[in-house]
Amino acid sequence: MITMTMTTVLTKLKRSMLQSVSQKYEDILLLEQHISELHQMYLDFSLLIEHQGEVLDHIEYQVKIANDNIEEGNENMHEGIKYQKKIRKKQGIIVGIVVVVIIIIVIGILA
């Protein structure tokens, strides 16, 4: 009877230990799954950061081109202003010459 009780106790103890080990094994599998998910998230973030870096590089390149275009536009504008001043000066001289010629013609006709 004592042997049977000991056997029963040992059997229950074995079952309890087996259940405990099984639970720990399931916990380890779950932990492994979570680690795999975390690793995948890390890879996704890495890819996203790399892609964002490419986007930022492209934006930086476009800003540089825009800056170069603005500088070239400013140079062209200043050059255009110089040409416009020269043209106005020449127009003033031509108008002055035409006025003088008209005055000479009018004086020649009246005289």
MMTF fields as JSON, N, C-alpha, C and O atoms, coordinates in Angstrom:
{
  "mmtfVersion": "1.0.0",
  "mmtfProducer": "UNKNOWN",
  "numBonds": 443,
  "numAtoms": 444,
  "numGroups": 111,
  "numChains": 1,
  "numModels": 1,
  "chainsPerModel": [1],
  "groupsPerChain": [111],
  "chainIdList": ["A"],
  "bondAtomList": [4, 2, 8, 6, 12, 10, 16, 14, 20, 18, 24, 22, 28, 26, 32, 30, 36, 34, 40, 38, 44, 42, 48, 46, 52, 50, 56, 54, 60, 58, 64, 62, 68, 66, 72, 70, 76, 74, 80, 78, 84, 82, 88, 86, 92, 90, 96, 94, 100, 98, 104, 102, 108, 106, 112, 110, 116, 114, 120, 118, 124, 122, 128, 126, 132, 130, 136, 134, 140, 138, 144, 142, 148, 146, 152, 150, 156, 154, 160, 158, 164, 162, 168, 166, 172, 170, 176, 174, 180, 178, 184, 182, 188, 186, 192, 190, 196, 194, 200, 198, 204, 202, 208, 206, 212, 210, 216, 214, 220, 218, 224, 222, 228, 226, 232, 230, 236, 234, 240, 238, 244, 242, 248, 246, 252, 250, 256, 254, 260, 258, 264, 262, 268, 266, 272, 270, 276, 274, 280, 278, 284, 282, 288, 286, 292, 290, 296, 294, 300, 298, 304, 302, 308, 306, 312, 310, 316, 314, 320, 318, 324, 322, 328, 326, 332, 330, 336, 334, 340, 338, 344, 342, 348, 346, 352, 350, 356, 354, 360, 358, 364, 362, 368, 366, 372, 370, 376, 374, 380, 378, 384, 382, 388, 386, 392, 390, 396, 394, 400, 398, 404, 402, 408, 406, 412, 410, 416, 414, 420, 418, 424, 422, 428, 426, 432, 430, 436, 434, 440, 438],
  "bondOrderList": [1, 1, 1, 1, 1, 1, 1, 1, 1, 1, 1, 1, 1, 1, 1, 1, 1, 1, 1, 1, 1, 1, 1, 1, 1, 1, 1, 1, 1, 1, 1, 1, 1, 1, 1, 1, 1, 1, 1, 1, 1, 1, 1, 1, 1, 1, 1, 1, 1, 1, 1, 1, 1, 1, 1, 1, 1, 1, 1, 1, 1, 1, 1, 1, 1, 1, 1, 1, 1, 1, 1, 1, 1, 1, 1, 1, 1, 1, 1, 1, 1, 1, 1, 1, 1, 1, 1, 1, 1, 1, 1, 1, 1, 1, 1, 1, 1, 1, 1, 1, 1, 1, 1, 1, 1, 1, 1, 1, 1, 1],
  "groupList": [{"groupName": "MET", "atomNameList": ["N", "CA", "C", "O"], "elementList": ["N", "C", "C", "O"], "formalChargeList": [0, 0, 0, 0], "bondAtomList": [1, 0, 2, 1, 3, 2], "bondOrderList": [1, 1, 2], "singleLetterCode": "M", "chemCompType": "L-PEPTIDE LINKING"}, {"groupName": "ILE", "atomNameList": ["N", "CA", "C", "O"], "elementList": ["N", "C", "C", "O"], "formalChargeList": [0, 0, 0, 0], "bondAtomList": [1, 0, 2, 1, 3, 2], "bondOrderList": [1, 1, 2], "singleLetterCode": "I", "chemCompType": "L-PEPTIDE LINKING"}, {"groupName": "THR", "atomNameList": ["N", "CA", "C", "O"], "elementList": ["N", "C", "C", "O"], "formalChargeList": [0, 0, 0, 0], "bondAtomList": [1, 0, 2, 1, 3, 2], "bondOrderList": [1, 1, 2], "singleLetterCode": "T", "chemCompType": "L-PEPTIDE LINKING"}, {"groupName": "VAL", "atomNameList": ["N", "CA", "C", "O"], "elementList": ["N", "C", "C", "O"], "formalChargeList": [0, 0, 0, 0], "bondAtomList": [1, 0, 2, 1, 3, 2], "bondOrderList": [1, 1, 2], "singleLetterCode": "V", "chemCompType": "L-PEPTIDE LINKING"}, {"groupName": "LEU", "atomNameList": ["N", "CA", "C", "O"], "elementList": ["N", "C", "C", "O"], "formalChargeList": [0, 0, 0, 0], "bondAtomList": [1, 0, 2, 1, 3, 2], "bondOrderList": [1, 1, 2], "singleLetterCode": "L", "chemCompType": "L-PEPTIDE LINKING"}, {"groupName": "LYS", "atomNameList": ["N", "CA", "C", "O"], "elementList": ["N", "C", "C", "O"], "formalChargeList": [0, 0, 0, 0], "bondAtomList": [1, 0, 2, 1, 3, 2], "bondOrderList": [1, 1, 2], "singleLetterCode": "K", "chemCompType": "L-PEPTIDE LINKING"}, {"groupName": "ARG", "atomNameList": ["N", "CA", "C", "O"], "elementList": ["N", "C", "C", "O"], "formalChargeList": [0, 0, 0, 0], "bondAtomList": [1, 0, 2, 1, 3, 2], "bondOrderList": [1, 1, 2], "singleLetterCode": "R", "chemCompType": "L-PEPTIDE LINKING"}, {"groupName": "SER", "atomNameList": ["N", "CA", "C", "O"], "elementList": ["N", "C", "C", "O"], "formalChargeList": [0, 0, 0, 0], "bondAtomList": [1, 0, 2, 1, 3, 2], "bondOrderList": [1, 1, 2], "singleLetterCode": "S", "chemCompType": "L-PEPTIDE LINKING"}, {"groupName": "GLN", "atomNameList": ["N", "CA", "C", "O"], "elementList": ["N", "C", "C", "O"], "formalChargeList": [0, 0, 0, 0], "bondAtomList": [1, 0, 2, 1, 3, 2], "bondOrderList": [1, 1, 2], "singleLetterCode": "Q", "chemCompType": "L-PEPTIDE LINKING"}, {"groupName": "TYR", "atomNameList": ["N", "CA", "C", "O"], "elementList": ["N", "C", "C", "O"], "formalChargeList": [0, 0, 0, 0], "bondAtomList": [1, 0, 2, 1, 3, 2], "bondOrderList": [1, 1, 2], "singleLetterCode": "Y", "chemCompType": "L-PEPTIDE LINKING"}, {"groupName": "GLU", "atomNameList": ["N", "CA", "C", "O"], "elementList": ["N", "C", "C", "O"], "formalChargeList": [0, 0, 0, 0], "bondAtomList": [1, 0, 2, 1, 3, 2], "bondOrderList": [1, 1, 2], "singleLetterCode": "E", "chemCompType": "L-PEPTIDE LINKING"}, {"groupName": "ASP", "atomNameList": ["N", "CA", "C", "O"], "elementList": ["N", "C", "C", "O"], "formalChargeList": [0, 0, 0, 0], "bondAtomList": [1, 0, 2, 1, 3, 2], "bondOrderList": [1, 1, 2], "singleLetterCode": "D", "chemCompType": "L-PEPTIDE LINKING"}, {"groupName": "HIS", "atomNameList": ["N", "CA", "C", "O"], "elementList": ["N", "C", "C", "O"], "formalChargeList": [0, 0, 0, 0], "bondAtomList": [1, 0, 2, 1, 3, 2], "bondOrderList": [1, 1, 2], "singleLetterCode": "H", "chemCompType": "L-PEPTIDE LINKING"}, {"groupName": "PHE", "atomNameList": ["N", "CA", "C", "O"], "elementList": ["N", "C", "C", "O"], "formalChargeList": [0, 0, 0, 0], "bondAtomList": [1, 0, 2, 1, 3, 2], "bondOrderList": [1, 1, 2], "singleLetterCode": "F", "chemCompType": "L-PEPTIDE LINKING"}, {"groupName": "GLY", "atomNameList": ["N", "CA", "C", "O"], "elementList": ["N", "C", "C", "O"], "formalChargeList": [0, 0, 0, 0], "bondAtomList": [1, 0, 2, 1, 3, 2], "bondOrderList": [1, 1, 2], "singleLetterCode": "G", "chemCompType": "PEPTIDE LINKING"}, {"groupName": "ALA", "atomNameList": ["N", "CA", "C", "O"], "elementList": ["N", "C", "C", "O"], "formalChargeList": [0, 0, 0, 0], "bondAtomList": [1, 0, 2, 1, 3, 2], "bondOrderList": [1, 1, 2], "singleLetterCode": "A", "chemCompType": "L-PEPTIDE LINKING"}, {"groupName": "ASN", "atomNameList": ["N", "CA", "C", "O"], "elementList": ["N", "C", "C", "O"], "formalChargeList": [0, 0, 0, 0], "bondAtomList": [1, 0, 2, 1, 3, 2], "bondOrderList": [1, 1, 2], "singleLetterCode": "N", "chemCompType": "L-PEPTIDE LINKING"}],
  "groupTypeList": [0, 1, 2, 0, 2, 0, 2, 2, 3, 4, 2, 5, 4, 5, 6, 7, 0, 4, 8, 7, 3, 7, 8, 5, 9, 10, 11, 1, 4, 4, 4, 10, 8, 12, 1, 7, 10, 4, 12, 8, 0, 9, 4, 11, 13, 7, 4, 4, 1, 10, 12, 8, 14, 10, 3, 4, 11, 12, 1, 10, 9, 8, 3, 5, 1, 15, 16, 11, 16, 1, 10, 10, 14, 16, 10, 16, 0, 12, 10, 14, 1, 5, 9, 8, 5, 5, 1, 6, 5, 5, 8, 14, 1, 1, 3, 14, 1, 3, 3, 3, 3, 1, 1, 1, 1, 3, 1, 14, 1, 4, 15],
  "groupIdList": [1, 2, 3, 4, 5, 6, 7, 8, 9, 10, 11, 12, 13, 14, 15, 16, 17, 18, 19, 20, 21, 22, 23, 24, 25, 26, 27, 28, 29, 30, 31, 32, 33, 34, 35, 36, 37, 38, 39, 40, 41, 42, 43, 44, 45, 46, 47, 48, 49, 50, 51, 52, 53, 54, 55, 56, 57, 58, 59, 60, 61, 62, 63, 64, 65, 66, 67, 68, 69, 70, 71, 72, 73, 74, 75, 76, 77, 78, 79, 80, 81, 82, 83, 84, 85, 86, 87, 88, 89, 90, 91, 92, 93, 94, 95, 96, 97, 98, 99, 100, 101, 102, 103, 104, 105, 106, 107, 108, 109, 110, 111],
  "secStructList": [7, 2, 2, 2, 2, 2, 2, 2, 2, 2, 2, 2, 2, 2, 2, 2, 2, 2, 2, 2, 2, 2, 2, 2, 2, 2, 2, 2, 2, 2, 2, 2, 2, 2, 2, 2, 2, 2, 2, 2, 2, 2, 2, 2, 2, 2, 2, 2, 2, 2, 2, 2, 2, 2, 2, 2, 2, 2, 2, 2, 2, 2, 2, 2, 2, 2, 2, 2, 2, 2, 2, 2, 2, 2, 2, 2, 2, 2, 2, 2, 2, 2, 2, 2, 2, 2, 2, 2, 2, 2, 2, 2, 2, 2, 2, 2, 2, 2, 2, 2, 2, 2, 2, 2, 2, 2, 2, 2, 2, 2, 7],
  "xCoordList": [0.821, 0.0, 0.871, 0.593, 1.91, 2.831, 3.511, 3.717, 3.851, 4.497, 3.546, 3.951, 2.302, 1.318, 1.105, 0.962, 1.08, 0.925, 2.145, 2.022, 3.318, 4.559, 4.55, 4.952, 4.095, 4.027, 3.055, 3.333, 1.93, 0.944, 1.515, 1.34, 2.184, 2.792, 3.854, 3.924, 4.677, 5.729, 5.126, 5.623, 4.074, 3.401, 2.836, 2.98, 2.2, 1.658, 2.777, 2.642, 3.883, 5.036, 5.617, 5.976, 5.702, 6.204, 5.286, 5.749, 3.992, 3.025, 3.149, 3.123, 3.282, 3.436, 4.706, 4.696, 5.793, 7.059, 6.957, 7.451, 6.305, 6.117, 5.28, 5.583, 4.243, 3.384, 4.174, 4.041, 4.986, 5.811, 6.813, 6.987, 7.468, 8.438, 7.728, 8.241, 6.557, 5.786, 5.41, 5.499, 4.994, 4.631, 5.847, 5.744, 6.995, 8.219, 8.618, 9.076, 8.441, 8.75, 7.853, 8.327, 6.559, 5.629, 6.018, 5.95, 6.426, 6.879, 8.114, 8.233, 9.028, 10.242, 9.878, 10.444, 8.94, 8.501, 7.86, 8.097, 7.047, 6.417, 7.466, 7.383, 8.447, 9.543, 10.316, 10.688, 10.551, 11.242, 10.435, 10.998, 9.128, 8.259, 8.336, 8.422, 8.306, 8.386, 9.738, 9.815, 10.799, 12.131, 12.193, 12.784, 11.586, 11.548, 10.775, 11.196, 9.653, 8.872, 9.666, 9.645, 10.36, 11.188, 12.304, 12.605, 12.91, 13.96, 13.4, 14.038, 12.206, 11.581, 11.274, 11.458, 10.805, 10.541, 11.833, 11.844, 12.917, 14.217, 14.634, 15.117, 14.444, 14.781, 13.904, 14.384, 12.612, 11.701, 12.122, 12.134, 12.469, 12.929, 14.212, 14.388, 15.096, 16.356, 16.097, 16.704, 15.197, 14.838, 14.175, 14.462, 13.297, 12.613, 13.608, 13.513, 14.549, 15.557, 16.416, 16.747, 16.775, 17.571, 16.793, 17.345, 15.518, 14.674, 14.539, 14.614, 14.341, 14.229, 15.528, 15.502, 16.659, 17.948, 18.045, 18.547, 17.557, 17.555, 16.649, 16.999, 15.497, 14.571, 15.223, 15.131, 15.88, 16.546, 17.676, 17.873, 18.417, 19.475, 18.892, 19.454, 17.756, 17.106, 16.616, 16.77, 16.036, 15.568, 16.747, 16.665, 17.84, 19.032, 19.544, 19.932, 19.546, 19.989, 19.073, 19.552, 17.761, 16.811, 16.96, 16.846, 17.212, 17.414, 18.672, 18.687, 19.724, 20.967, 20.725, 21.185, 20.008, 19.696, 18.861, 19.113, 17.87, 17.031, 17.878, 17.693, 18.802, 19.679, 20.546, 20.711, 21.102, 21.906, 21.073, 21.542, 19.834, 18.948, 18.619, 18.551, 18.417, 18.124, 19.317, 19.157, 20.518, 21.715, 21.884, 22.202, 21.672, 21.77, 20.701, 20.97, 19.497, 18.419, 18.757, 18.486, 19.347, 19.75, 20.802, 20.735, 21.78, 22.805, 22.176, 22.513, 21.261, 20.582, 19.754, 19.699, 19.111, 18.299, 19.174, 18.815, 20.324, 21.222, 21.768, 21.914, 22.065, 22.536, 21.432, 21.705, 20.206, 19.068, 18.854, 18.535, 19.029, 18.883, 19.941, 19.643, 21.177, 22.242, 21.885, 22.021, 21.42, 21.032, 19.887, 19.874, 18.93, 17.787, 18.244, 17.742, 19.19, 19.717, 20.423, 20.257, 21.217, 21.917, 20.923, 21.098, 19.87, 18.856, 18.142, 17.92, 17.775, 17.096, 18.001, 17.546, 19.287, 20.24, 20.307, 20.278, 20.397, 20.447, 19.144, 19.161, 18.004, 16.716, 16.659, 16.15, 17.182, 17.212, 18.065, 17.69, 19.217, 20.093, 19.399, 19.439, 18.76, 18.059, 16.929, 16.759, 16.147, 15.052, 15.625, 15.07, 16.736, 17.377, 17.826, 17.622, 18.441, 18.894, 17.708, 17.756, 16.634, 15.433, 14.854, 14.452, 14.801, 14.271, 15.146, 14.629, 16.475, 17.386, 17.198, 17.166, 17.074, 16.868, 15.557, 15.498, 14.502, 13.199, 13.314, 12.776, 14.009, 14.178, 14.95, 14.599, 15.998, 16.784, 15.92, 15.984, 15.107, 14.225, 13.208, 12.962, 12.613, 11.604, 12.26, 11.671, 13.456, 14.152, 14.499, 14.402, 14.91, 15.248, 14.024, 14.133, 12.87, 11.641, 11.186, 10.736, 11.291, 10.824, 11.793, 11.395, 13.004, 13.979, 13.999, 14.77],
  "yCoordList": [-1.178, 0.0, 1.249, 2.202, 1.247, 2.385, 2.507, 3.613, 1.399, 1.419, 1.99, 2.761, 1.61, 2.11, 3.607, 4.337, 4.07, 5.485, 6.25, 7.339, 5.67, 6.3, 6.367, 7.366, 5.309, 5.268, 6.325, 7.017, 6.444, 7.447, 8.849, 9.71, 9.069, 10.382, 10.681, 11.79, 9.676, 9.859, 10.118, 10.954, 9.412, 9.601, 11.017, 11.684, 11.466, 12.831, 13.861, 14.882, 13.572, 14.464, 14.518, 15.587, 13.352, 13.292, 14.064, 14.804, 13.883, 14.603, 16.108, 16.893, 16.481, 17.902, 18.462, 19.553, 17.712, 18.154, 18.207, 19.14, 17.19, 17.155, 18.344, 18.982, 18.63, 19.766, 21.071, 21.958, 21.175, 22.367, 22.524, 23.619, 21.428, 21.456, 21.784, 22.554, 21.203, 21.486, 22.962, 23.585, 23.512, 24.929, 25.804, 26.779, 25.452, 26.212, 26.105, 27.079, 24.922, 24.724, 25.609, 26.243, 25.647, 26.509, 27.98, 28.752, 28.358, 29.733, 30.054, 31.146, 29.088, 29.283, 29.418, 30.256, 28.603, 28.706, 30.068, 30.685, 30.523, 31.831, 32.937, 33.883, 32.808, 33.773, 33.779, 34.838, 32.598, 32.489, 33.192, 33.881, 33.008, 33.655, 35.179, 35.897, 35.658, 37.104, 37.66, 38.753, 36.899, 37.335, 37.389, 38.308, 36.41, 36.415, 37.623, 38.268, 37.93, 39.105, 40.384, 41.29, 40.454, 41.62, 41.768, 42.876, 40.655, 40.676, 41.177, 41.978, 40.702, 41.144, 42.638, 43.347, 43.116, 44.554, 45.345, 46.399, 44.844, 45.502, 45.583, 46.62, 44.483, 44.486, 45.467, 46.172, 45.51, 46.455, 47.895, 48.723, 48.191, 49.542, 49.88, 51.001, 48.915, 49.131, 49.481, 50.406, 48.743, 49.005, 50.368, 51.113, 50.689, 51.98, 53.128, 54.133, 52.983, 54.024, 54.183, 55.301, 53.071, 53.136, 53.864, 54.71, 53.535, 54.187, 55.68, 56.507, 56.021, 57.43, 58.167, 59.328, 57.499, 58.107, 58.422, 59.479, 57.495, 57.738, 58.918, 59.757, 58.983, 60.097, 61.417, 62.41, 61.424, 62.644, 63.04, 64.226, 62.062, 62.359, 62.982, 63.928, 62.441, 62.984, 64.412, 65.284, 64.648, 65.996, 66.956, 68.074, 66.523, 67.372, 67.72, 68.86, 66.738, 66.969, 67.977, 68.879, 67.828, 68.748, 70.166, 71.134, 70.297, 71.616, 72.264, 73.466, 71.472, 71.999, 72.501, 73.583, 71.721, 72.136, 73.413, 74.326, 73.483, 74.681, 75.888, 76.975, 75.706, 76.795, 77.263, 78.464, 76.313, 76.667, 77.437, 78.418, 76.994, 77.681, 79.094, 80.017, 79.27, 80.6, 81.519, 82.674, 81.011, 81.83, 82.223, 83.373, 81.278, 81.574, 82.583, 83.485, 82.435, 83.386, 84.78, 85.766, 84.874, 86.186, 86.829, 88.028, 86.039, 86.572, 87.068, 88.147, 86.275, 86.678, 87.939, 88.798, 88.054, 89.231, 90.479, 91.521, 90.384, 91.536, 91.927, 93.111, 90.936, 91.208, 91.885, 92.818, 91.427, 92.035, 93.477, 94.335, 93.745, 95.125, 96.021, 97.152, 95.527, 96.315, 96.615, 97.752, 95.583, 95.795, 96.798, 97.641, 96.704, 97.617, 99.052, 99.968, 99.264, 100.611, 101.14, 102.305, 100.282, 100.702, 101.064, 102.061, 100.248, 100.514, 101.824, 102.612, 102.082, 103.34, 104.536, 105.574, 104.377, 105.459, 105.727, 106.883, 104.673, 104.825, 105.415, 106.239, 104.995, 105.552, 107.047, 107.835, 107.427, 108.856, 109.653, 110.755, 109.1, 109.788, 109.918, 110.981, 108.839, 108.874, 109.886, 110.653, 109.906, 110.882, 112.293, 113.183, 112.497, 113.824, 114.227, 115.371, 113.296, 113.6, 113.916, 114.866, 113.124, 113.365, 114.733, 115.453, 115.113, 116.426, 117.529, 118.513, 117.367, 118.379, 118.488, 119.594, 117.344, 117.362, 118.052, 118.853, 117.755, 118.403, 119.902, 120.691, 120.302, 121.74, 122.391, 123.485, 121.726, 122.286, 122.405, 123.408, 121.381, 121.427, 122.542, 123.292, 122.665, 123.709, 125.084, 125.974, 125.283, 126.57, 126.84, 127.972, 125.768, 125.931, 126.302, 127.086, 125.768, 126.079, 127.49, 128.221, 127.885, 129.2, 130.304, 131.465, 129.972, 131.008, 131.312, 132.165],
  "zCoordList": [0.0, 0.0, 0.0, -0.728, 0.804, 0.837, -0.517, -1.017, -1.093, -2.399, -3.442, -4.312, -3.347, -4.288, -4.089, -5.07, -2.874, -2.595, -3.094, -3.655, -2.882, -3.364, -4.883, -5.479, -5.485, -6.938, -7.443, -8.422, -6.781, -7.157, -6.981, -7.843, -5.882, -5.618, -6.672, -7.202, -6.968, -7.978, -9.355, -10.109, -9.674, -10.955, -11.045, -12.069, -9.978, -9.958, -10.065, -10.74, -9.385, -9.429, -10.844, -11.338, -11.486, -12.861, -13.805, -14.673, -13.624, -14.46, -14.253, -15.201, -12.997, -12.679, -13.311, -13.883, -13.204, -13.793, -15.318, -15.95, -15.903, -17.344, -17.796, -18.805, -17.052, -17.369, -17.262, -18.105, -16.232, -16.041, -17.183, -17.719, -17.548, -18.65, -19.962, -20.774, -20.164, -21.382, -21.452, -22.51, -20.325, -20.281, -20.589, -21.334, -20.011, -20.272, -21.74, -22.338, -22.316, -23.73, -24.602, -25.545, -24.284, -25.021, -24.864, -25.82, -23.654, -23.419, -24.261, -24.816, -24.348, -25.154, -26.631, -27.333, -27.106, -28.5, -28.771, -29.81, -27.821, -27.96, -27.965, -28.749, -27.089, -27.036, -28.358, -28.862, -28.906, -30.195, -31.296, -32.147, -31.265, -32.248, -32.105, -33.102, -30.876, -30.641, -31.086, -31.647, -30.831, -31.264, -32.79, -33.357, -33.449, -34.919, -35.435, -36.395, -34.804, -35.193, -34.968, -35.801, -33.846, -33.543, -34.574, -35.02, -34.944, -35.967, -37.302, -37.985, -37.667, -38.914, -38.864, -39.854, -37.71, -37.558, -37.718, -38.354, -37.145, -37.263, -38.731, -39.186, -39.473, -40.899, -41.668, -42.555, -41.326, -41.979, -41.711, -42.621, -40.455, -40.116, -40.857, -41.335, -40.947, -41.656, -43.114, -43.654, -43.748, -45.136, -45.272, -46.208, -44.347, -44.371, -44.216, -44.921, -43.306, -43.09, -44.338, -44.732, -44.954, -46.185, -47.276, -47.981, -47.41, -48.415, -48.116, -49.025, -46.846, -46.471, -46.776, -47.184, -46.582, -46.904, -48.384, -48.768, -49.228, -50.669, -51.003, -51.833, -50.365, -50.605, -50.193, -50.915, -49.033, -48.575, -49.513, -49.78, -50.016, -50.983, -52.246, -52.798, -52.703, -53.897, -53.642, -54.498, -52.482, -52.133, -52.079, -52.588, -51.466, -51.376, -52.776, -53.032, -53.678, -55.052, -55.746, -56.434, -55.569, -56.2, -55.649, -56.401, -54.35, -53.738, -54.308, -54.574, -54.496, -55.069, -56.489, -56.855, -57.284, -58.652, -58.638, -59.425, -57.751, -57.652, -57.267, -57.813, -56.335, -55.915, -57.082, -57.293, -57.84, -59.014, -60.03, -60.608, -60.249, -61.198, -60.724, -61.536, -59.435, -58.887, -59.081, -59.476, -58.803, -58.982, -60.445, -60.748, -61.348, -62.781, -63.192, -63.986, -62.659, -62.95, -62.451, -63.137, -61.264, -60.739, -61.628, -61.899, -62.087, -62.983, -64.282, -64.768, -64.841, -66.081, -65.873, -66.753, -64.718, -64.429, -64.345, -64.893, -63.661, -63.552, -64.926, -65.228, -65.745, -67.097, -67.912, -68.668, -67.763, -68.461, -68.03, -68.853, -66.734, -66.237, -66.87, -67.253, -66.983, -67.623, -69.07, -69.521, -69.816, -71.211, -71.318, -72.215, -70.404, -70.428, -70.198, -70.849, -69.28, -69.03, -70.271, -70.63, -70.934, -72.151, -73.244, -73.944, -73.391, -74.417, -74.126, -75.046, -72.877, -72.525, -72.804, -73.283, -72.499, -72.762, -74.261, -74.684, -75.068, -76.526, -77.052, -77.967, -76.475, -76.891, -76.583, -77.381, -75.43, -75.063, -76.032, -76.434, -76.41, -77.363, -78.711, -79.33, -79.172, -80.463, -80.424, -81.372, -79.341, -79.211, -79.231, -79.875, -78.523, -78.512, -79.9, -80.308, -80.643, -82.006, -82.896, -83.678, -82.787, -83.601, -83.282, -84.196, -82.004, -81.613, -82.208, -82.736, -82.123, -82.673, -84.18, -84.72, -84.87, -86.327, -86.655, -87.588, -85.903, -86.15, -85.92, -86.697, -84.862, -84.59, -85.736, -86.178, -86.218, -87.327, -88.571, -89.281, -88.841, -90.016, -89.856, -90.801, -88.679, -88.441, -88.584, -89.198, -88.038, -88.135, -89.601, -90.073, -90.323, -91.746, -92.555, -93.498, -92.22, -92.953, -92.603, -93.485, -91.361, -90.926, -91.364, -91.462, -91.617, -91.956, -93.389, -93.828]
}
